[in-house]
Amino acid sequence: MKKKMLTAAVIFITLFLFITAGWYLMYIYLGWGAMPPFMKVRRVEQDPINEFMAEDASLMAVVESEEEAMEIAEKYMIEFVSFQNRMALFQTEEDPYAVIRRGEENDYPPLSVNYVRTIDGVIEE
């Protein structure tokens, strides 16, 4: 009798753990189902005032190669900083928005401002 009860308890606990783990994995990785009740809830607030340009590279563009990035720098008359993963970074002493407007007027490849965003706080609920 003890052996049957012990076996039943082990099976019940194993099934419970598999179901709980499956529920968690489906919610976290697949986005299916309701949120498990044991997860912490956090609300993140983002303040747009804390959005500022990166100092070392104020402009960026998506390009295919480093050569294309250098050509863009020559057209815009700005400094090429780096190229990695199809993202080129540039620096200029001018107002970045004026550089972007100049490129739009002359049909140059598009540039955008390289913003850094910070999150103000995480609130535990």
Buried (B, 14 or more C-beta within 10 A) or exposed (E): EEEEEEEEEEEEEEEEEEEEEEBBEBBEEEEEEEEEEEEEEEEEEEEEEEEEEBEEBBBBBBBEEEEBBBBBBEBBEBEBBBBEEEBBBBBBEEEBEEBBEBBEEEEBBEBEBBEEEEEEEEEEE
